[in-house]
């Protein structure tokens, strides 16, 4: 697949690098593609990756990963131009400063806001519920961490599922895009345990069945 | 421990029965302690359990489990009388009719509402994130389901942790009572997967570490 990474920070860098190593063609979007930071990222990701402008990333890609800091998200998404038919995987969380909570929840979600801003895109929520370090290594001693996804476009969901499965996650369908109202608070569980409660970043969740 | 079960439905019945079988002294509160349903519950729970009024359950107990349907919760809690010093374990979720979402989230929680209503009680949120069937059997093929708890009273939290651990859960501290703003949406994840997405009730979550 051809995947544009919108927001090439820790999460975008981890996912884009691993997908590039897995054979996908990656464009890391950056306002400064020639920066030392972007060059190091592209080198780490290998020959299937390059850096470019957001416009280049969108033009070159059928799938976009959105991994921007929340305060930048609206302007970035609205600046991407026409997204008709593109699959947009929303990995953001609408987190308030100092982890004080979510900007909104319960009656709407970041993903639903993103879907309004990304006119025409096929939005799926995924890769928002664990830290980048778990995205780099979803295996916990033989148990795959679970990655939930949700959305209203079946094809987009299949792509998110495949991309999660390729990384080693156990990918699970949480339903329509409104379930982001549950998956974004679920991200807050990981974040507060890892960052506030002293569990540290090397934690994940597994869905148990019998 | 002496434990009063306020709300003797599926959740209260499962927890009270297992705690009675484990040696705790249980009073199942009911408006109709002589009903066939309550007699069957007490018989199932064994010699450490009896049924009584809510007043009897409160008077006899140092720990109260609150497991009422949400719409009844405020009136029931405010009708319990003085609760000074009692440990109140809140297992409720403020779920809207037809699983439409939570009555509130993010900026407050059911647990915080309960703490306002239960004047003087030492409130801890626990046993709200999985169904009663998982409370009856927290083991998934050798892996214990995780039970999160949160609260502002250290002693109350230790009691919740002990009672969860005795049942076979892996009990994990999610922090202060405001974390119910995260644990109640987390309950919605279990509920929607189990009831809406077709996963069925025999699911749970495990916190992974490395």
Interface residues (C-beta under 8 A of the other chain):
Chain A: X101 X102 X104 X105 X106 X107 X140 X141 X143 X145 X148 X172 X173 X174 X175 X179 X181 X182 X183 X185 X186 X188 X189 X192 X193 X196 X197 X199 X202 X203 X204 X205 X206 X207 X208 X209 X210
Chain B: X101 X102 X104 X105 X106 X107 X140 X141 X143 X145 X148 X172 X173 X174 X175 X179 X181 X182 X183 X185 X186 X188 X189 X192 X193 X196 X197 X199 X202 X203 X204 X205 X206 X207 X208 X209 X210
